[in-house]
């Protein structure tokens, strides 16, 4: 791709609508300093200096989509609790549409609180409910998805699965069928519970650990031939169009029905890997919807994941920074 073609692709993001379905949460950060050990137990005492609530999970994917210039439509279920109220305030603050969010007194809003001192992550406290949605809420979510697909022109659908129960096998198959009928590409960032339930999805993106555990494989990930053979079998079995496995220091493997590529890892000063997967699936969705070949989808997404790892905490990708890296490292002069 030439510099002009890259610029045209990134400009085209501004006209896209991406439906993001999955588990949303609040990422809460508590910062402070540790100067002594508790006399009550051998644990550090942190004197807090600041606290911040951020959108997390599928909502962080929406932020990445927004940061890239496209319009995210977020679809999920939150609780009618204090955290649910904070979640809606955060949506409003970030100017994200809330018409896809269902509030229910029968669910708890997920909150992950990270306690940090002098850039050291000391502890994480999770407040959550991870059982699958009730049949009533499941049906309500499916009706909501159908309504959003009628109300908006959707260019791609992302399933952001954190195993918190929003995505169920029934809702997954229902949405994939609707999307395939409408010719809308679907992408998945999977977790363990529903790993095998995304048959016929367009783009399946596990990390290495999820891939090996989900497929019940014991192989050497440094052996590209073994990885490729396993990936091809899985792609054929599940009838995906694309399988992309992110492998940290080993880079990325992407396979489609005609070709495969191994993309080396980006050399970075890693500060925090939190949220990198959200960035990778967001960039992949926009690149796929732009009609890019799988090799470029993987290369750009891999670059984006590396860039956000240079920042502390969960942060969305910077569009201009990503485009400049693409022009410098991937574009033909």
ABEGO torsion letter per residue (X at the ends): XBAAAAAAAAAAAAABBBBBBEBBBBBBBBBBBBABBBAABBBBBBBBABBBBBBBEAAAAAAAAAAAGBBBBBBBBBBBBAAAAAAAAAAAAAGBBAAABBBBAABBBBBBBBBBBGGBBABBBBBBBABBBBAAAAAAAAAAAAAAAAABBBABBBBBBAGAGABBAAAAAAAAAAAAAAGBBBBBBBBAAAAAAABGBABBBBBAAAAAAAAGBBBBAABAAAAAAAAAAAAAAAGBABBBBBAEAAEBBBBBAABBBBBBBBBBBBABABGAAAAAAAAAAAAAAAGBBAAAAAAAAAAAAAAAAABBEBBBBBAAAAAAAAAAAABBX
